[in-house]
Amino acid sequence: MCLKMAGPRRWISFVMVAWGGIMMAMAAVTNAAGLLAARFFLGVAECGLFPGVVYLFSLWYTRDEQALRNGVFFSTATMAGAFGGVLAWLLEQMEGIRGLHGWQWIFLLEGLPTVLLAFVVLWFLPDFPETATFLTPEEKELTIKRLRIDAGPATETHFSWKQFRMVFTDWKTYMHMMTYILSTTPLYSLAFFLPSIVVGFKLDALTTQIMTAPAYAIACICTLIGAFSSDRFRERGFHFAIPTGTACIGYILLIITKDSSTLVRYCCLTLTAIGNFAAVPPMVSWFTSNIGGHTKRGVATAAIISFGNIGGAIGGQIYRASDEANGYVTGHAICAGCLGFSVCLILVTKYLLHRENQRRDRLTPEEFTKEATGEELCDLHPAWRYMT
């Protein structure tokens, strides 16, 4: 809602400055209470970025173009995971320089680029197609026209409290919430504990950080391929379920191969990374593609992603140091269970959406007219077709 009122350019720049500034300020933390307070405000600043970017893509691109854009955006986070660990290790070697600890340099030098890049975003990021200064009047008209054609009957672009309330009475919101949190819990746990899992391979600290990079890099490539395929075939459910199932199999293999060679276990770990990360672009593009109306889509995007991000709190508790001796079997089992349940819900959601499309195809003219009566129907309009 803030992004819609302030404009993406100002809102995302503000979020980045706040986020990077708080990250740098964490270098001055001296106790646990200060760390918890700083992390709280870091979360407050961070919360506007990911759903804001996902929502922004939905305002610029048609429904069958969004997965690839989300894939490119999310793949940068994957690549950050590939090199973040090595970068943190290198920065930690600055221990004692100018009287600062290595961990303080990590906060300072990883927060500073975020603040600086915010000014680049403020200058270059466009707001909405209607106000984009780099488009000619003809290009604006063409962009708006193709979005209007893609939206079909869901052309509501104004703020609406009715659409706000519709989000929380729509079954799709809760199904996407559940699949999101079941998928992000293993995703976050992998991001948090991948180095710890690799440590279990009995490698030194630097090698451990370096060994996390190939898994992330391969996952990044597969994420882009999956996102491209999802748009190419105009399909979301299977492109979400297949990577999720792949990650589930990867966790099961990690349990089975816990006493196998380092190479075998690393291949299984890479498989889990591929599945976890490749599932994200079709996952976030699915609900933005199937929710009509700007207000309803924006609120639903925020609600689904915010609920799903609770998976970060859960994911941080899955892997315990006491489980290292047995190869983190408990953590792998929990992640596999979450992903298996998620696959079931994904397939159920796909079936229900497909059935609803078929129902609307069979409506008589009288039934169609009756269901089309009313204002701000958004995706409930009988002429709307869900992307399955």
N, C-alpha and C positions, 0 to 999 in steps of 0.2 A: 504493500500500500504506500509506503514511503517512496519506493522507487517510482511508482506511478505518479505521485504528486510532485516530487522533487526532480524527476528525470533521472534516467540511468547514469548519465555522465557525472552528475553531481553526487548522487547517492553512492555509487560504487567507489568513487574517488574518496569520499568522506569515510567510508568503511575501511578502505585501504590505509588511509592516514591514521585512523584510530587504531586499527589492528597492528600496523607496524610500530606506531608510537608506544603502544602498551608492551609489545614484544621487547623493544629497546629498554623501556623502563624496568622490565623484569631483571635487568642486570644489576639494579640497585637493591633487590630483595635481600633481606638478611635473616629471615626466619620463615617457618612453615606457614604462619598466618598470613604474612605478606605475599607468599607464593600463591596461596589459595585465593586471596583477594585479587591478585593480578590475573590469575587464570580465569576467574569469574568474569572480569571485565574483558579479557581477551575473547571469551566465548560470546559475550554480548556484541562485541565488534564483529566477530567472524560470522555471526548468524545471518547477516544481511547479504553476504557475498554469493554463496552457491545457489540458493533459491532465486536470488536476484538475477544472476546470469542465465539460469535455466529459463526463467520467466521472460527475460529480454529476448532470448533466441526465439521464443514462441511468438513474439510480437513482430519479428522480422522475417521469419522463414515459414513456409508452408509446412503442413503436418508431415509430409514425406521428405522433408529436408532437415528435420531437427536432430535426428539421431547422430548424423555425421558431425554436425556442429558441436553437439554435446560431447561427442567422442573426442574431437580435437581438443576441446577445453579440458575434459577430464584426463586425457592422456598426458597433459602437461603436469598434472598432479602425480600421475604415475611415474613420470620421468623425474620429478622432484624426489620421489621416494627412492629412485635408483641412485641418485647422487647425493641426497641429503645426508645419509649416514656417513659417507666418505668425507663430505664437506665438514660435518660436525666433528669428525675425528681429527681433521686437519686443523680446524679452529681451536680445538682443545689443546693442541700443541703450543698455542700462544700463551700458555700458563705463565703468569708472572710479568708479562709485557705491560709496561706502564702501571704496574701494581694491580692488575686485574687477573682474575682467575680465568681459566680456559672457558668455563661455562658462561661467564659473563660476556666474553668475546662472541660466543655463539649467539646469544640474544641480541647483542648490538649489531653484528654484521649480517645477521639474517633478517633483522627488522628494518635496517636502513634501506635496502633496495625496495622494499614494499612501499615505504613512504615516498621515495624518489619516483618510482613508477606510477604512483597515484597521480602525479602532475602530468605524466604522459597520457594517462587515461582521461584526465579532465580535459585535455586539449583535443584528443583524437577520437574518443569513443562517441558515436552518434547516439542521440536519444531515441526518437521514434521516426518511422518513415515519413510521417507528416511534417516533421520539423527538421529533417536531415538537410544541412546546408550544402553537402557535397553532391547532392542529387539535383539534376535539372528538374523543372516542373513536369516534363514528360516522363522522366524516370520515377519521380514520386508517384505520379498517377498510375504508372504501370505496376509499381511495387504494391501500392494500396489495392489496386484492382485484383491482382493475383491472390493477395491475402483474403480479400473479400469473397472471391470465388471459392477459395479453399475452405473458408469458414462456413459457407453456405448460409443456413438460417441463423447461425449464432454470430450475429454481427454487433452485439452489444459491446461498445467500447467505453461507456461512461461508468463512473463509480455507482454501485448500487448495493444498498443494504439487503435487498431481497436476494441478490446473487450471493452475498456474504453468508446469509443463513442457509441458502441452498447447498452450500458445500457440506454442511454438517447433517444434512438429511439425505445425502446421496450415498448409496451403498458402495459406489466405486471408490469414494474417498477412503473408506475404512479397509477395503480390500487392498488398495495400494499402500496404505499405512502398514498393514501387516506384512505384505511381501517386502516392503522397503526395510522395515526394522529387522526382519529375519535375514535379509541379505547383507545389511550394513553391519550387523553384529560380528559376523565372521570377517568382513572386510576390515573393520577397524581393528579387530584383534590381530589380524595378519599384519596390518601396518604398524601396530604397536610392538608386536613381539616377533616379527620376522628375524631381526638380529639375534634375539634370545634363542629362537628355535635353531638358527644356524650355529650359535655357540654350542649347542648340543652335539654338533658334528665334531667337536674338539679341535676348533681352529683358533688361531690367535686373534687379537682384537681387530687389527687392520684387515686381515684376510676375511674375517667375519663381515666387516662392513663392505668390502669389495665384493664378496660373494652374494650380497643382497642385490647388487646392481643388475646382473644378467636376468634374474627372475622378473624384476620390474620392467626391464627393457623389452623382454619378450612379451610380457603382459601388455605393454603399451602398443606394440605392433598389432597384437591380436584384438585389442580394444578398438583400434581404428578400422581393422578389417570387418569386425562384427558390426560396428556402427554403419559403415558403408553398405554392408549387405542388408541391414535392417531397413535403410532408406530405399535401397535399390529394389527390394521386393515388397516394400510398403507393408512390413509385418513387424510386430513387436513381441508378441507372446512367446513364440518359439525362440526368438533371438535373446530373450531374457531367460527363458527356462533352460536352454541348452548350456550356456556358460555356468549357470547356477548349478546344474546337475554335474557339470565337469568339475567344479570346485568341490562339490560333495564327494565325488569319487576320489579326488585328490586327497581329501582328509582321511577317507577310509584307507587309501593306500599308505598314507603316512603311519597309520596305526598298524597295518599289516607288516610294513617294512621297517618297523622301528629298530630292528636288530640287523638290518641289511647294511650294505656299504654306503659310504657318504654320497657317492654318485647317484645311486638309486634313490636315496631319500631326498636328495636335492632335486632330482627330476620330478618327484611327487610334489615337492614343495612348489616348484615352478608351475605345475599343473593347477594347484590351488590358486596361485596368484593370477594366472591367466583367467580362470573362471570367475574369480571374485571381481576383478577389474573390468573384464569384458562385459559383464552383466549390467554395469551402471548406465551407459548411454541409452540402450533400449528401455531400461527401467524408468529413467526420468523422462524420456521422450514419450513413453506410453501414456502417462497421465496428462501431460501437457497437450498431447494430440487428441485426447478424448474428453476434454473439459472445455466447453464453449463459454464465451463471454469473458471479457478481460478481467472483471472483478472476480468472478468465480474461479477462473484459472489461476489468477495471482494468489488468492487466499488458499485455494486447494494446494498449490505448489508449496506455499509456506507451511501449511498444516502437515502435509505428507512428509516433507523433508525434515521439519522440526521434530516430528514424532519419530521418524526413522533415525535421527541422529542420537536418540537415546541409546541406540546400539553402540555408540562410542563409550558410554558409561558402563554398559554391560560387557562390551568387548574388552575393556580394561581389567576385568575381573576373571576372565576365563582361564588364562594361563598363569599358573602358580609356580614359584621357584621350587616348591617341594615336589612338583611333578616332573622336573627335569630328568630325574634318574630313570623314569620309565618312559621317556620320550614324549612327554606331554600328551599322553593318550587321552586323558580326561578332556583337555581343551580341544583336541581334534574331534573327539566324539560329540561334544556340544556343538561345534561348528557344523559338523556333518548333519546333525539332527536339525539344526536351524535351516540349513540349505535344502534338505530333503522336504521339510514341511513347506518351505517357500515354493519349491517346484510344484507341489500339489495345488497350492493356492493360485499360482500363476496360471496353471492349466484350467482350473475352475473359472477364474476371471475371464480367460480367453473364450471359454465355452459360453459363459453367460452373455458376453458382449456379442458373440456370433449369433446366439439365439435371439437376442434383442434386435439385431439387424434384420434377421429373417422375419421376425414378427412385424417389423415396420414395412418390410417389402410386401407383406401380405395384406396390409390394411386396405379396406375398401375406401372409395372416395369420401363416403360419409364419416367413416372412422378417422380418416386422415384429417378431415376438416375439424372434427371435434377435438382431436388431440393437439391440433395446431392453434386452437383458440387460446388466447391469453397473451400476456406480455412477459418479456424476458424469460423465455423458455430455455434459452441457451442450448445445451446438448440434449435436452429433453424434447426438443422439437422433432416431430416424426420424420422430417426430411433429413435430419442429421444421421450420418452413418459412422459408427465407431470403427477405429482402426484396431484390428485384432492381432 
